[in-house]
Amino acid sequence: MKYLTTFLILFSLKLNSQSLYAPNQIQELKIYFPYSNWDQKLDSLRAADSDARLLATKVILNGISFDSVGIRYKGNSSYNPTRAKNPFNIKLDYILDQKYDGYNTLKLSSGFMDPSFLREVLGYQITRQYLPAPKANFINVYVNDVLLGLYTNVEDVDNVFLSNHFYSTSGSFFQCDRADKQVQLPGTCPPGMTGSALKYVTSDSACYANSYEKESDFGWKEFISMMQVLGQNVTNIETSLDVDRALWMLALNNFYVNLDSYSGSGHNYLVYQNNIGRFNTIPWDFNEFYGAFTNAGTGSSLTVMQMQQLDPLLHLNNAERPLISKLFSIPKFKKRYLAHLYTILEEAKTSNGYESDGLAFQNLIASSVANDKNKFFTEAAFRSNLYSDYSVGTGMAKTYPGLISLTNARVNFLNSHVALNVIKPVISEISNSPSVLILNSPVTISARIQNRTAASLFYRFDKTEKFIELPMYDDGLHLDGAAGDGMYATTVDIGNHLNLQYYLYAENEYIASVSPVRAEYEFYNLNVSVTNISAGALRINELMASNTDFIADESGNYEDWIELYNTTDSEIKCLGLFLSDNVDNKLKWAFPDTSIPAKSYLIVWADEDGKDPGLHTNFKLSKSGEQVYIYNSDSSLVDSISFPEIPDNQSYAFCPTNWITTSLPSFNKENTCVVLNKDLKNKGYRIYPNPFVESIILKIEDDKVFSFQLINSVGQQVINSNNSLQGQSEFEFSTNSLPSGLYSFHIRIGNQWFTEKIIKL
């Protein structure tokens, strides 16, 4: 029982831990190395191998202890061996499979190049309104109980991030930045192979090795193909690139003068290819957001005034920035970019540069900044840089723009710029008929659209899909009212889909508009009316989080699986139900039109293989433990389960009195429920522990004659007393050589026979 008790305590701590990226909470990290010269060791490791890690004997994160954690320094210009405060990359699962709040990697920025301490946290918060971007907050870091300082805690763009935002983790994935480990390129490579700005030069992947880092197991072919389409056939780019997402990233970079990015130095972003073959841009490294980096990729450094007046069409004709020059060569993409830039401008103006958020963060960390003896700037700089420029060095050698002053200056400049000071399309009075969607029936979307030359509806039925464009009409023939009355409409056939996601687009000769204004990241939702099932009617009955060879799916692959059970006396129709492993993304995977008979089971494969036959979710299960939920379409909970770490080919199964981890999975049938949470004790004997791992103890408490046998699941004797014995005795049997599974212990005491079911983990 010692093993089980220890595990359950650890699991409870995980569930009750402080949220790692809660924006209003400062995290606390304590690192313990077994030597005092840890900094020198980290520097030496980085010099020898940038990926090498130093083993910390213990790390305490928000009061929870982790053993054997791998730590290294990270960063380019932010790292320097002479500094007391360098950025960290920390792997909680470096040796052991351990996580905090579902995360196994911490990426901590030191505040280098940021007098305000706010650039990353506030920058990422703003960006997440428009496209997927990492979460970020603040963390105090101690080493061997000495405060190192206040850091920014930035979410790693890992499988958790990819699954939450792109609903897969196995796609082609690249970090678009100078590779840490530079190599000699083949002599056949064209000259100028130095940038990370998606410029296609050759089909030879070896020529790109110093400019991009492949984070996935494969993907060069797909990545280079996308770059080739961008450079040579941009009219077809939407099949291989999420253009709207790229335009949002570019608009944010431009408005907030984030020049240490694609829009300036041509790096510091990632791209991931989702299940429908489109690459998505992901922004990264915001420590120089708000104009702290002054190289626009055009030559000399910019002054604060030049940054305030940065051209919204910077790099319009620059062949070295094809994501800008090639996309903007297509009028509809350029107009959409300007629409997004205008939305960012308007929302920054309305919030006065997100002043209240900046002040809240500033007040939250003020005492931590004061206590940070290794910070790069003064406390006065921290206080002033939210509002005002801060200069360091003689002759104003470096000036960091004030966050709010730069934002307000950008608003004023861009509002009067010729590209944005134009008549814009106006979209209003949006409606749908019928008001409630009906399966296998059409729905008409209409809106009043002014100042337009064209209008479209973009729609899809699932968030993993690409939006499809349909023209909207004002001709009196498409349920749009009278011809020429300014009301536009178009019709979509719902089919057997439960959900319609859409947004409206309009353009004129100058600029576009979208509604909602944050589309495509935000969109309108229409749902087919379905009847909810009651909580508990459908139960998560069993699951396997690491299926290496237990049972294969329809395609012959060994994948994670979830077994559901209909507890009712009636058939349950699954259309309108959703499975998820993330409480913040309740409608993560939608059931197709299938049903479960009364008192019957259904298997769903959790493997991200949605194209395979059968039921396959867009998420996988974590072997180290997580949560699974069933929701109705209105996000009401039907059932949920939090499961612990589960060994390979074992399952976590529902039993009438509790949930158990079992080495006897009962795939698609009634669970095998053996009592696992107590020792077996009867009159005259005791068997413990149950379950057992390395040994099992039989204690005879009677003076009668006895004998015993241990029988495996196929009827073979694996332990036998051979002869009848007598008297009170205790036997401990080594079971290391026994395979996991169910066993029967047969005991004869006097003239009575007893049989007990026990299990080997």
C-alpha positions in Angstrom: 0.0 0.0 0.0 2.9 2.3 0.4 3.3 2.7 -3.4 -0.3 3.6 -3.9 -0.5 6.0 -1.1 2.6 7.9 -2.3 1.2 8.2 -5.8 -2.2 9.4 -4.8 -0.7 12.2 -2.7 1.4 13.4 -5.6 -1.6 13.3 -7.9 -3.7 15.3 -5.5 -1.0 18.0 -5.3 -0.9 18.3 -9.1 -4.7 18.8 -9.2 -4.7 21.4 -6.5 -1.6 23.4 -7.7 -1.6 27.1 -8.5 -2.3 27.7 -12.2 1.1 28.1 -13.8 0.1 31.0 -16.1 -2.5 32.8 -14.0 -2.0 36.5 -15.0 -2.7 37.9 -11.6 -0.4 35.6 -9.6 3.3 35.7 -9.2 4.8 32.2 -9.4 7.7 31.1 -7.2 10.5 28.8 -8.3 13.3 27.4 -6.0 16.1 25.6 -7.7 18.6 23.5 -5.7 22.0 22.5 -7.1 24.4 20.3 -5.1 27.3 22.8 -5.7 27.9 26.5 -5.2 29.5 27.1 -8.6 26.2 26.2 -10.5 26.4 29.4 -12.6 29.9 28.5 -13.9 28.7 25.0 -14.7 25.7 26.3 -16.6 28.0 28.6 -18.6 30.4 25.8 -19.4 27.7 23.5 -20.5 26.2 26.2 -22.8 29.6 26.9 -24.3 30.1 23.1 -25.0 26.6 22.2 -26.1 23.7 24.7 -26.1 21.2 21.8 -25.5 23.1 20.3 -22.5 21.4 20.5 -19.1 22.6 20.7 -15.5 20.8 18.4 -13.2 19.1 20.1 -10.2 18.6 17.7 -7.3 15.4 19.4 -6.4 13.1 22.1 -7.8 10.1 23.5 -5.8 7.5 25.2 -7.9 4.8 27.0 -6.0 5.4 24.7 -3.0 5.5 21.4 -5.0 8.7 19.5 -5.1 10.2 17.9 -8.2 13.3 15.7 -8.3 16.0 15.5 -11.0 15.1 18.5 -13.1 17.2 19.5 -16.2 18.2 23.1 -16.4 20.1 25.2 -19.0 20.5 28.8 -20.0 18.8 30.0 -23.1 18.6 33.1 -25.3 20.8 34.8 -27.8 21.6 38.5 -27.0 19.8 38.1 -23.6 22.4 35.5 -22.5 25.9 36.6 -21.3 28.2 34.5 -19.1 29.2 37.7 -17.2 25.7 38.5 -16.1 24.2 37.3 -12.8 20.8 37.0 -14.3 20.4 34.9 -17.4 17.2 33.3 -19.0 16.4 29.7 -18.2 15.0 26.7 -20.0 13.8 24.1 -17.4 12.7 20.6 -18.1 10.7 19.1 -15.2 10.6 15.8 -17.0 14.3 15.6 -17.8 14.6 12.3 -16.0 11.2 11.6 -14.5 7.8 11.9 -16.2 6.6 14.8 -14.1 4.5 17.9 -14.9 3.1 20.9 -13.2 -0.4 22.0 -14.2 0.0 19.8 -17.3 3.2 21.5 -18.4 6.7 19.9 -18.3 8.9 22.9 -19.6 9.4 26.3 -18.2 10.9 29.1 -20.3 11.9 32.1 -18.2 13.0 35.5 -19.6 15.3 37.7 -17.5 13.9 41.2 -18.4 16.8 42.0 -20.6 16.1 45.1 -22.8 12.9 45.9 -20.9 13.0 48.7 -18.3 9.2 48.3 -17.8 9.3 44.6 -17.0 6.0 44.5 -18.8 6.7 44.0 -22.5 6.4 40.3 -22.8 3.4 39.8 -20.5 1.4 42.7 -21.8 2.5 42.0 -25.4 1.4 38.4 -25.3 -1.9 39.3 -23.6 -2.7 41.8 -26.4 -1.7 39.3 -29.1 -3.8 36.5 -27.8 -6.9 38.5 -28.6 -6.1 38.1 -32.3 -4.3 34.8 -32.9 -2.8 31.9 -30.9 0.2 33.0 -28.8 1.8 31.8 -25.6 0.5 32.7 -22.1 2.9 34.7 -19.9 3.1 36.0 -16.3 5.8 36.6 -13.7 7.9 34.4 -11.5 10.4 34.9 -8.7 13.4 32.6 -9.1 15.7 31.4 -6.2 18.8 29.3 -6.6 20.0 27.5 -3.4 17.6 29.8 -1.4 19.2 33.0 -2.8 16.8 35.3 -4.8 18.0 35.6 -8.4 15.3 38.0 -9.4 12.0 38.5 -11.1 11.5 36.7 -14.4 8.9 36.5 -17.1 7.3 33.0 -17.3 6.4 32.3 -20.9 4.5 29.2 -22.1 6.5 26.8 -24.2 5.1 26.3 -27.7 5.0 22.5 -27.2 2.5 19.7 -27.8 0.1 21.1 -25.2 0.0 24.4 -27.0 -0.3 22.8 -30.5 -3.1 20.5 -29.3 -5.0 23.3 -27.7 -4.8 25.7 -30.7 -4.4 23.5 -33.8 -5.9 20.2 -32.5 -2.9 18.1 -33.5 0.7 17.6 -32.5 2.3 15.6 -35.3 2.5 18.1 -38.1 5.6 19.8 -39.6 6.9 22.3 -37.0 9.7 24.8 -37.4 11.3 27.5 -35.3 12.1 30.3 -37.7 15.3 31.6 -36.2 19.1 31.1 -36.5 19.9 27.6 -35.5 21.8 27.3 -32.2 24.2 24.8 -33.8 25.6 26.2 -37.1 26.8 23.7 -39.7 28.8 23.9 -42.9 26.3 24.2 -45.7 26.8 22.1 -48.9 28.8 23.9 -51.6 25.9 23.6 -54.0 23.7 26.0 -51.9 23.0 29.4 -53.5 24.6 32.4 -51.8 22.7 34.3 -49.2 21.3 31.4 -47.2 21.2 33.3 -43.9 17.7 34.6 -43.3 14.7 33.0 -41.6 12.0 35.0 -43.5 10.5 32.2 -45.6 12.4 33.1 -48.8 12.5 30.2 -51.2 15.9 29.7 -52.7 16.3 25.9 -53.3 14.6 22.6 -52.8 17.6 21.3 -50.9 16.7 21.2 -47.2 20.3 21.0 -46.2 20.7 24.6 -47.4 18.2 25.9 -44.8 19.8 24.1 -41.8 21.3 27.3 -40.3 18.2 29.4 -40.7 15.5 27.2 -39.3 15.2 24.6 -36.6 13.0 21.6 -37.3 11.0 20.8 -34.1 9.1 17.9 -35.6 10.3 14.4 -36.7 9.8 15.3 -40.3 8.6 18.2 -42.4 11.3 19.8 -44.6 9.5 18.8 -47.8 6.2 20.4 -46.6 7.9 23.5 -45.3 10.0 24.1 -48.4 6.9 23.5 -50.6 5.0 26.2 -48.7 7.9 28.7 -49.2 8.1 27.8 -52.9 4.3 28.5 -53.3 4.7 31.8 -51.4 7.6 32.9 -53.6 6.5 31.6 -57.0 2.8 30.9 -56.9 1.3 33.2 -54.3 -2.2 33.1 -55.7 -2.5 29.6 -54.5 -0.9 30.2 -51.0 -4.1 29.7 -49.0 -3.9 25.9 -49.5 -0.6 25.8 -47.7 -0.6 28.8 -45.4 -3.2 30.3 -43.0 -3.0 33.7 -44.6 -5.3 35.5 -42.2 -3.3 34.3 -39.2 -0.1 35.6 -40.9 -1.7 38.9 -41.6 -2.7 39.4 -37.9 0.9 38.6 -36.8 2.3 41.2 -39.3 -0.3 43.8 -38.3 0.6 43.4 -34.6 4.3 43.6 -35.3 3.8 46.8 -37.2 1.5 48.6 -34.9 3.5 47.8 -31.7 6.8 48.2 -33.5 7.8 44.7 -32.7 10.9 44.7 -34.9 12.8 41.8 -33.4 10.4 39.7 -35.4 9.5 38.8 -39.0 8.6 42.4 -39.7 12.1 43.7 -38.7 15.0 41.3 -38.5 13.1 38.5 -40.2 13.0 35.9 -37.3 11.5 35.1 -33.9 8.4 33.2 -34.9 7.3 29.6 -35.4 5.2 27.8 -38.1 3.1 24.7 -37.6 1.3 22.7 -40.2 -2.1 21.5 -39.1 -4.1 18.5 -40.1 -5.5 20.1 -43.3 -2.0 21.0 -44.6 -1.8 24.7 -43.8 1.0 26.3 -41.9 0.2 28.6 -39.0 2.4 31.4 -37.9 3.0 31.7 -34.1 4.7 34.8 -32.7 7.6 34.3 -30.2 10.1 36.3 -28.1 8.4 39.6 -27.1 11.0 41.0 -24.7 11.6 43.8 -27.2 7.9 44.5 -28.0 7.0 48.2 -28.0 10.1 49.4 -30.0 12.9 48.2 -27.7 14.5 46.7 -30.8 15.2 49.4 -33.4 16.4 47.6 -36.5 13.5 47.5 -39.0 15.5 45.5 -41.5 16.2 48.5 -43.6 19.6 49.5 -42.5 20.3 51.9 -39.6 18.5 51.9 -36.3 15.3 53.9 -35.9 14.8 56.8 -33.6 11.7 56.9 -31.3 10.0 59.3 -33.8 10.8 57.0 -36.7 9.2 54.1 -34.8 6.2 56.2 -33.9 5.8 56.9 -37.6 6.7 53.4 -38.9 5.2 52.8 -42.3 2.3 50.4 -42.1 3.4 49.0 -45.4 7.0 48.5 -44.4 8.7 46.0 -46.7 6.0 46.3 -49.3 8.5 45.8 -52.1 11.2 43.9 -50.2 11.9 40.5 -51.8 13.7 39.4 -48.6 10.4 39.6 -46.8 8.1 37.5 -49.0 5.4 37.1 -46.3 4.9 40.8 -46.7 5.8 41.6 -50.3 4.2 38.6 -51.8 1.0 38.6 -49.7 0.5 42.3 -50.2 0.9 41.9 -53.9 -2.6 40.3 -53.8 -5.1 43.1 -53.3 -7.5 41.2 -51.1 -4.7 40.2 -48.7 -3.4 43.7 -48.5 -6.9 45.1 -47.8 -7.5 42.4 -45.1 -4.1 43.3 -43.5 -5.1 47.0 -43.4 -8.5 46.0 -41.8 -6.7 44.1 -39.1 -4.2 46.9 -38.5 -7.2 49.3 -38.1 -8.9 47.0 -35.6 -5.7 46.8 -33.5 -5.5 50.6 -33.7 -9.1 51.1 -32.6 -8.9 48.7 -29.7 -5.6 50.2 -28.5 -7.2 53.7 -28.7 -10.3 52.6 -26.8 -8.2 51.1 -24.0 -5.7 54.0 -23.9 -2.9 51.7 -24.8 -4.2 49.0 -22.3 -3.3 51.4 -19.5 -5.4 49.6 -16.9 -3.8 46.3 -17.7 -0.3 47.8 -17.6 -1.0 49.5 -14.2 -2.4 46.3 -12.8 0.7 44.3 -13.8 3.0 47.1 -12.5 1.3 47.1 -9.1 1.4 43.3 -8.9 5.2 43.1 -9.4 6.4 46.3 -7.8 7.7 44.7 -4.6 9.3 41.9 -6.6 11.1 44.4 -8.9 12.3 46.3 -5.8 13.7 43.1 -4.3 15.4 42.1 -7.6 19.1 43.0 -7.1 20.1 41.7 -10.5 17.7 43.6 -12.6 19.1 45.4 -15.7 17.4 48.8 -15.0 16.6 51.0 -12.0 13.3 50.9 -10.1 12.7 54.4 -11.4 13.0 53.1 -15.0 10.4 50.4 -14.1 8.0 53.0 -12.8 8.4 55.5 -15.7 8.7 53.3 -18.8 5.0 52.3 -18.8 4.2 55.9 -19.7 7.4 57.6 -20.8 10.5 57.0 -22.9 13.6 55.9 -20.9 17.1 56.6 -22.1 20.4 55.1 -21.1 24.0 55.9 -22.0 25.6 59.1 -22.9 24.2 61.1 -25.7 20.9 59.2 -25.6 22.7 56.0 -26.8 19.6 54.0 -26.3 16.0 55.0 -25.7 13.2 52.6 -24.8 9.8 54.0 -25.9 7.2 54.4 -23.2 4.6 51.7 -23.7 1.6 54.0 -23.6 3.3 57.0 -25.3 4.4 54.8 -28.2 0.9 53.3 -28.5 -0.8 56.6 -28.5 1.7 58.0 -31.1 1.0 55.0 -33.4 -2.7 55.6 -33.1 -2.4 59.3 -34.1 0.0 58.6 -36.9 -1.8 55.7 -38.5 -5.2 57.4 -38.2 -4.0 60.0 -40.6 -1.9 57.7 -42.8 -3.1 57.6 -46.4 -3.5 53.8 -46.3 -5.9 53.9 -43.3 -7.5 57.4 -43.5 -10.0 56.1 -46.1 -13.7 55.3 -46.3 -14.2 51.9 -44.9 -16.9 49.2 -45.5 -19.5 49.1 -42.7 -21.2 45.8 -41.8 -24.3 45.9 -39.7 -27.7 44.4 -39.0 -26.5 40.8 -39.3 -29.2 38.2 -39.1 -30.0 34.6 -40.0 -33.1 32.9 -41.1 -34.4 30.6 -39.7 -33.3 31.9 -36.3 -32.7 28.4 -35.0 -30.8 26.0 -37.3 -32.4 22.8 -38.5 -30.5 19.7 -39.6 -30.4 19.1 -43.3 -31.9 22.5 -44.0 -30.6 25.8 -45.4 -29.9 29.0 -43.5 -29.7 32.4 -45.0 -27.2 35.0 -43.6 -27.9 38.6 -44.4 -26.4 42.0 -43.4 -26.5 45.6 -44.3 -23.2 46.5 -46.0 -22.2 50.0 -47.0 -19.2 51.5 -48.8 -18.4 48.2 -50.5 -17.5 46.9 -53.9 -17.8 43.2 -52.9 -19.0 41.2 -50.0 -18.6 37.6 -48.9 -19.6 35.1 -46.2 -16.8 32.9 -44.9 -18.1 29.7 -43.2 -17.1 26.3 -41.9 -18.7 23.6 -39.8 -15.8 22.8 -37.5 -12.9 24.8 -36.1 -10.3 22.4 -37.6 -11.5 23.3 -41.1 -10.6 26.1 -43.4 -13.2 28.8 -43.9 -15.0 28.6 -47.3 -15.9 31.8 -49.1 -19.3 32.4 -50.6 -20.3 35.6 -52.4 -23.1 37.7 -50.9 -25.7 39.3 -53.2 -27.8 42.5 -53.3 -29.7 41.6 -56.4 -33.2 40.7 -55.0 -32.7 37.1 -56.0 -31.0 35.6 -52.9 -33.4 36.4 -50.0 -31.7 39.7 -49.6 -34.7 42.0 -50.0 -34.9 44.5 -52.9 -32.1 44.8 -55.4 -29.7 47.6 -54.5 -31.1 48.2 -51.1 -27.8 47.7 -49.3 -28.9 44.3 -47.8 -26.6 41.4 -48.8 -27.4 37.7 -48.3 -26.3 34.2 -49.1 -27.5 30.7 -48.2 -25.6 27.8 -46.7 -26.9 24.2 -46.5 -26.4 22.9 -43.0 -26.5 19.2 -43.8 -26.0 17.0 -40.8 -23.7 19.5 -39.0 -24.6 20.9 -35.6 -22.6 24.1 -35.8 -22.1 26.8 -38.3 -19.1 29.2 -37.8 -18.9 32.2 -40.0 -17.8 35.8 -40.4 -18.6 38.5 -43.0 -16.1 40.2 -45.3 -16.5 43.4 -47.3 -14.0 45.4 -49.3 -13.8 48.5 -51.5 -11.0 49.9 -53.6 -9.0 50.9 -50.5 -9.5 48.6 -47.5 -11.6 45.6 -46.2 -13.7 45.1 -43.1 -14.6 42.0 -41.3 -17.3 41.2 -38.8 -16.6 40.3 -36.0 -13.6 42.6 -36.2 -11.2 40.0 -34.8 -12.1 37.4 -37.5 -10.9 34.8 -38.3 -9.7 34.2 -34.8 -13.2 35.2 -33.6 -16.4 34.3 -35.5 -20.1 34.0 -35.2 -21.6 30.7 -34.1 -25.0 29.3 -35.0 -26.1 25.9 -33.5 -28.7 23.4 -34.4 -31.1 22.9 -31.6 -30.4 19.5 -29.9 -31.7 18.0 -26.7 -29.0 17.8 -24.0 -28.4 14.5 -22.3 -28.4 14.6 -18.5 -25.3 14.4 -16.4 -24.3 10.8 -15.9 -26.4 9.4 -18.7 -23.2 8.7 -20.7 -20.2 7.7 -18.6 -16.5 7.6 -19.2 -16.1 4.0 -18.3 -12.5 3.1 -19.1 -9.5 4.5 -20.8 -6.0 3.6 -21.9 -3.4 6.4 -22.1 -0.5 4.3 -23.5 -1.5 1.5 -25.8 1.7 0.0 -27.1 0.4 -3.5 -28.0 -2.9 -4.2 -26.3 -5.3 -3.7 -29.1 -5.1 -2.0 -32.6 -7.6 0.3 -34.2 -9.2 -0.2 -37.6 -5.9 0.9 -39.4 -3.8 -1.5 -37.4 -2.3 1.2 -35.1 -2.0 1.0 -31.3 -3.6 4.2 -30.1 -5.0 5.6 -26.9 -8.7 4.9 -26.4 -11.7 5.9 -24.3 -14.6 3.6 -23.6 -18.0 5.2 -23.0 -21.0 3.5 -21.5 -24.7 4.3 -21.9 -26.1 4.0 -18.4 -29.7 4.5 -19.5 -32.4 2.2 -20.8 -32.7 4.2 -24.1 -30.4 4.8 -27.1 -28.2 7.9 -26.8 -27.6 9.9 -30.0 -24.1 11.3 -29.9 -24.6 14.1 -32.4 -24.3 17.3 -30.3 -21.9 15.8 -27.8 -18.2 16.7 -27.4 -15.1 15.1 -25.9 -12.3 17.2 -24.5 -9.1 17.0 -22.4 -9.1 20.8 -21.7 -11.6 22.5 -19.5 -10.9 25.8 -21.4 -11.7 24.2 -24.7 -14.9 22.3 -23.9 -16.0 21.6 -27.5 -12.7 20.3 -28.6 -13.9 17.2 -30.5 -17.4 16.8 -31.9 -19.1 13.4 -32.1 -20.3 12.5 -35.6 -23.8 11.2 -36.2 -23.6 8.0 -34.2 -25.5 6.4 -31.4 -25.0 4.1 -28.4 -27.7 1.5 -27.6 -29.1 1.2 -24.1 -26.6 -0.3 -21.6 -24.0 -0.5 -24.3 -20.4 0.6 -24.9 -18.7 2.8 -27.5 -14.9 3.1 -28.2 -13.4 6.4 -29.2 -9.7 6.4 -30.3 -7.7 9.4 -28.8 -5.0 9.7 -31.4 -5.4 12.8 -33.6 -6.1 10.6 -36.6 -9.3 12.1 -37.7 -8.9 10.9 -41.3 -8.9 7.2 -40.2 -12.1 5.2 -40.3 -14.0 5.0 -37.0 -14.1 7.5 -34.2 -10.8 9.4 -33.7 -10.5 12.5 -31.6 -8.2 15.5 -32.3 -6.3 14.9 -29.1 -4.3 12.2 -27.4 -4.2 11.1 -23.8 -1.3 11.8 -21.5 0.3 8.7 -20.0 1.3 10.8 -17.0 -2.3 11.7 -16.2 -4.8 14.4 -17.1 -8.6 15.0 -17.4 -11.2 13.9 -19.9 -14.7 15.5 -20.2 -18.0 14.9 -22.1 -20.0 18.1 -22.8 -23.3 18.9 -24.4 -23.2 21.5 -27.2 -24.1 24.2 -24.7 -21.0 23.3 -22.7 -22.9 21.7 -19.9 -21.0 18.8 -18.4 -22.2 15.2 -18.9 -19.3 13.4 -17.3 -15.6 13.9 -16.4 -12.7 11.9 -14.9 -9.2 12.9 -13.7 -6.9 9.9 -14.2 -3.4 9.3 -12.7 -0.3 8.1 -14.4 -1.1 4.7 -16.0 1.5 2.1 -17.1 1.7 0.9 -20.7 -1.2 -1.3 -21.7 -3.0 -0.9 -18.4 -6.3 1.0 -18.2 -8.1 3.2 -15.7 -11.5 1.7 -15.2 -14.8 2.5 -13.5 -16.0 0.2 -10.7 -19.1 0.5 -8.6 -17.1 1.7 -5.5 -14.2 3.5 -7.1 -11.9 3.8 -10.1 -9.0 1.4 -10.5 -5.8 1.1 -12.5 -5.9 -2.4 -13.9 -3.7 -4.7 -16.0 -6.8 -6.4 -17.2 -8.5 -3.9 -19.5 -12.0 -4.9 -20.6 -12.1 -3.2 -24.0 -15.7 -2.5 -25.1 -17.3 -4.7 -22.4 -18.0 -4.7 -18.7 -15.0 -3.8 -16.5 -13.1 -6.4 -14.5 -13.4 -5.0 -11.0 -11.0 -6.6 -8.5 -10.8 -5.1 -5.1 -7.5 -3.1 -5.2 -7.7 -0.7 -2.4 -7.3 -3.0 0.6 -5.5 -6.1 1.8 -7.4 -9.4 1.6 -8.2 -10.7 5.1 -10.3 -13.6 6.2 -10.6 -15.7 9.3 -7.3 -17.4 9.8 -5.2 -15.6 7.1 -4.1 -12.3 5.5 -2.7 -11.6 2.1 -1.0 -8.3 1.4 -0.2 -6.0 -0.3 -2.9 -6.1 -3.0 -2.1 -5.1 -5.7 1.5 -6.2 -5.4 4.7 -5.4 -7.3 7.9 -7.0 -6.0 6.6 -9.4 -3.4 3.5 -10.6 -1.7 3.0 -11.8 1.9 0.8 -14.6 3.2 0.2 -14.6 6.9 -1.4 -17.6 8.5 -3.1 -16.8 11.9 -4.5 -20.2 12.7 -2.9 -23.4 14.2 -4.6 -25.7 11.8 -3.0 -27.6 8.9 -2.8 -25.5 5.7 -1.5 -25.4 2.2 -1.6 -22.9 -0.6 -1.2 -22.3 -4.4 -0.9 -19.2 -6.5 -2.5 -19.7 -10.0 -2.0 -17.4 -13.0 -4.7 -16.4 -15.4 -4.2 -19.5 -17.7 -4.3 -22.0 -14.8 -0.6 -22.5 -14.2 0.7 -22.9 -10.6 3.4 -20.3 -10.0 3.7 -20.8 -6.2 3.0 -24.0 -4.3 3.5 -25.0 -0.7 4.2 -28.5 -2.0 3.3 -30.0 1.4 0.8 -29.5 4.2 2.1 -27.2 6.9 0.8 -26.4 10.4 1.1 -23.5 12.8 1.1 -19.7 12.6 3.4 -18.7 9.8 4.3 -15.7 7.6 5.6 -16.2 4.0 7.0 -13.5 1.7 7.3 -14.5 -1.9 9.4 -12.6 -4.5 7.3 -11.8 -7.5 9.7 -9.9 -9.7 9.7 -12.6 -12.3 5.9 -12.7 -12.5 4.2 -10.8 -15.4 1.5 -8.2 -14.5 -2.0 -9.6 -14.4 -4.7 -11.3 -12.4 -3.9 -14.2 -10.1 -5.9 -16.6 -7.9 -4.6 -17.4 -4.4 -6.0 -20.8 -3.3 -5.6 -21.5 0.5 -6.7 -24.6 2.4 -7.0 -24.3 6.2 -8.2 -27.4 7.8 -11.0 -28.7 5.7 -11.9 -25.4 4.2 -10.8 -23.9 0.8 -10.6 -20.2 0.2 -9.9 -18.5 -3.2 -8.8 -14.8 -3.4 -8.3 -12.7 -6.6 -5.1 -10.6 -6.4 -3.4 -8.5 -9.0 0.3 -7.9 -10.0 1.0 -4.4 -11.3 
